[in-house]
Amino acid sequence: MVDLIRKAVPLGLNPDDELIREEFDKMRSMKEEIDVLAHQQVRKILWGGLGYSVVQIGIFVRLTFWEFSWDVMEPITFFTTATGIIVGYAYFLMTSRDPTYQDFMKRLFLSRQRKLLKSHKFDAERFKELENKWKITSCSSSSCHANASIRNRVGVDLDLEDSLQSHHRD
Protein backbone atom coordinates (compact mmCIF):
# COMPACT_ATOMS: atom_id res chain seq x y z
CA MET A 1 0.00 0.00 0.00
CA VAL A 2 2.83 2.36 0.85
CA ASP A 3 4.48 1.75 -2.54
CA LEU A 4 1.23 2.58 -4.34
CA ILE A 5 0.92 5.84 -2.43
CA ARG A 6 4.60 6.65 -3.05
CA LYS A 7 4.11 6.11 -6.79
CA ALA A 8 0.96 8.19 -6.85
CA VAL A 9 2.39 11.06 -4.80
CA PRO A 10 6.18 11.20 -5.03
CA LEU A 11 7.29 13.41 -2.14
CA GLY A 12 11.02 13.03 -2.49
CA LEU A 13 13.72 10.99 -4.05
CA ASN A 14 14.16 7.54 -2.63
CA PRO A 15 17.25 5.37 -3.34
CA ASP A 16 15.50 3.69 -6.27
CA ASP A 17 14.86 7.08 -7.85
CA GLU A 18 18.54 7.90 -7.66
CA LEU A 19 19.45 4.66 -9.45
CA ILE A 20 16.79 5.31 -12.07
CA ARG A 21 18.09 8.84 -12.59
CA GLU A 22 21.69 7.67 -12.98
CA GLU A 23 20.79 4.93 -15.44
CA PHE A 24 18.49 7.27 -17.34
CA ASP A 25 21.16 10.00 -17.52
CA LYS A 26 23.71 7.49 -18.82
CA MET A 27 21.31 6.17 -21.47
CA ARG A 28 20.17 9.69 -22.39
CA SER A 29 23.76 10.84 -22.97
CA MET A 30 24.43 7.70 -25.03
CA LYS A 31 21.30 8.37 -27.11
CA GLU A 32 22.33 12.00 -27.60
CA GLU A 33 25.72 10.86 -28.90
CA ILE A 34 24.01 8.44 -31.27
CA ASP A 35 21.63 11.17 -32.44
CA VAL A 36 24.48 13.59 -33.12
CA LEU A 37 26.40 10.90 -35.01
CA ALA A 38 23.27 10.05 -37.04
CA HIS A 39 22.78 13.73 -37.85
CA GLN A 40 26.40 14.05 -38.97
CA GLN A 41 25.96 11.07 -41.29
CA VAL A 42 22.76 12.57 -42.72
CA ARG A 43 24.50 15.90 -43.33
CA LYS A 44 27.31 14.11 -45.21
CA ILE A 45 24.75 12.30 -47.36
CA LEU A 46 22.89 15.54 -48.09
CA TRP A 47 26.12 17.39 -48.96
CA GLY A 48 26.98 14.46 -51.25
CA GLY A 49 23.62 14.95 -52.98
CA LEU A 50 24.37 18.63 -53.47
CA GLY A 51 27.79 17.77 -54.88
CA TYR A 52 26.24 15.25 -57.27
CA SER A 53 23.74 17.88 -58.49
CA VAL A 54 26.43 20.50 -59.05
CA VAL A 55 28.63 18.04 -60.96
CA GLN A 56 25.65 16.95 -63.09
CA ILE A 57 24.82 20.54 -63.99
CA GLY A 58 28.48 21.23 -64.74
CA ILE A 59 28.61 18.25 -67.08
CA PHE A 60 25.41 19.35 -68.83
CA VAL A 61 26.78 22.90 -69.26
CA ARG A 62 30.04 21.55 -70.64
CA LEU A 63 28.29 19.19 -73.05
CA THR A 64 25.77 21.84 -74.13
CA PHE A 65 28.12 24.73 -74.86
CA TRP A 66 31.45 23.07 -75.75
CA GLU A 67 30.98 19.51 -76.92
CA PHE A 68 27.51 19.39 -78.49
CA SER A 69 24.66 21.81 -78.98
CA TRP A 70 21.36 22.44 -77.26
CA ASP A 71 19.62 20.39 -79.95
CA VAL A 72 21.56 17.30 -78.82
CA MET A 73 21.39 18.02 -75.09
CA GLU A 74 17.72 19.06 -74.83
CA PRO A 75 16.31 15.50 -74.88
CA ILE A 76 18.96 14.33 -72.39
CA THR A 77 18.16 17.11 -69.93
CA PHE A 78 14.43 16.53 -70.42
CA PHE A 79 14.68 12.83 -69.58
CA THR A 80 16.99 13.53 -66.65
CA THR A 81 14.45 15.97 -65.22
CA ALA A 82 11.57 13.58 -65.91
CA THR A 83 13.49 10.83 -64.10
CA GLY A 84 13.83 13.10 -61.07
CA ILE A 85 10.09 13.73 -61.09
CA ILE A 86 9.37 10.00 -61.37
CA VAL A 87 11.72 9.27 -58.45
CA GLY A 88 9.89 11.88 -56.35
CA TYR A 89 6.54 10.38 -57.28
CA ALA A 90 7.77 6.86 -56.47
CA TYR A 91 8.94 8.15 -53.08
CA PHE A 92 5.45 9.52 -52.51
CA LEU A 93 3.82 6.22 -53.51
CA MET A 94 6.09 4.14 -51.28
CA THR A 95 5.99 6.40 -48.20
CA SER A 96 2.62 8.18 -48.58
CA ARG A 97 4.44 11.43 -47.78
CA ASP A 98 5.27 14.47 -49.83
CA PRO A 99 8.83 14.35 -51.19
CA THR A 100 9.98 17.40 -49.23
CA TYR A 101 13.55 17.94 -48.14
CA GLN A 102 12.54 18.13 -44.47
CA ASP A 103 10.64 14.83 -44.65
CA PHE A 104 13.49 13.18 -46.51
CA MET A 105 15.96 14.42 -43.90
CA LYS A 106 13.77 13.14 -41.06
CA ARG A 107 13.37 9.69 -42.66
CA LEU A 108 17.09 9.50 -43.42
CA PHE A 109 17.88 10.55 -39.84
CA LEU A 110 15.58 7.87 -38.43
CA SER A 111 17.18 5.27 -40.67
CA ARG A 112 20.71 6.25 -39.59
CA GLN A 113 19.61 6.46 -35.95
CA ARG A 114 18.00 3.03 -36.10
CA LYS A 115 21.19 1.47 -37.49
CA LEU A 116 23.35 3.19 -34.88
CA LEU A 117 21.03 2.21 -32.02
CA LYS A 118 21.28 -1.38 -33.20
CA SER A 119 25.06 -1.31 -33.64
CA HIS A 120 25.56 0.26 -30.18
CA LYS A 121 23.17 -2.33 -28.68
CA PHE A 122 21.04 0.45 -27.21
CA ASP A 123 18.03 -0.91 -25.31
CA ALA A 124 15.28 1.41 -26.56
CA GLU A 125 12.55 -0.28 -24.52
CA ARG A 126 14.53 0.18 -21.30
CA PHE A 127 15.20 3.79 -22.24
CA LYS A 128 11.49 4.42 -22.79
CA GLU A 129 10.66 2.74 -19.49
CA LEU A 130 13.25 4.82 -17.61
CA GLU A 131 12.08 8.02 -19.27
CA ASN A 132 8.50 7.33 -18.24
CA LYS A 133 9.56 6.53 -14.66
CA TRP A 134 11.73 9.62 -14.46
CA LYS A 135 8.96 11.85 -15.83
CA ILE A 136 6.54 10.45 -13.25
CA THR A 137 8.89 10.84 -10.30
CA SER A 138 10.52 14.18 -10.97
CA CYS A 139 9.84 15.99 -14.23
CA SER A 140 6.98 18.24 -15.06
CA SER A 141 8.55 20.47 -17.72
CA SER A 142 9.33 19.69 -21.34
CA SER A 143 13.04 20.25 -20.67
CA CYS A 144 13.20 16.81 -19.04
CA HIS A 145 12.20 15.13 -22.28
CA ALA A 146 15.08 13.11 -23.68
CA ASN A 147 14.68 14.44 -27.23
CA ALA A 148 14.66 18.13 -26.30
CA SER A 149 18.42 18.31 -26.76
CA ILE A 150 18.46 16.66 -30.19
CA ARG A 151 15.86 19.16 -31.37
CA ASN A 152 18.04 22.01 -30.12
CA ARG A 153 21.38 20.58 -31.27
CA VAL A 154 20.65 19.33 -34.77
CA GLY A 155 17.30 20.84 -35.73
CA VAL A 156 15.42 17.59 -36.31
CA ASP A 157 12.07 17.57 -34.56
CA LEU A 158 11.35 14.00 -33.48
CA ASP A 159 9.26 12.29 -30.90
CA LEU A 160 10.72 9.46 -28.88
CA GLU A 161 8.02 7.27 -30.40
CA ASP A 162 9.40 7.98 -33.90
CA SER A 163 12.76 6.57 -32.88
CA LEU A 164 11.39 3.64 -30.98
CA GLN A 165 8.80 2.63 -33.54
CA SER A 166 11.31 2.78 -36.34
CA HIS A 167 13.67 0.75 -34.11
CA HIS A 168 11.07 -2.05 -33.88
CA ARG A 169 10.66 -2.38 -37.66
CA ASP A 170 14.04 -4.08 -37.97
Summary of the structure (lengths in Angstrom):
residues: 170
radius of gyration: 23.6
end to end distance: 40.7
largest distance: 85.6
contacts: 426
relative contact order: 0.14
helix: 81%
strand: 0%
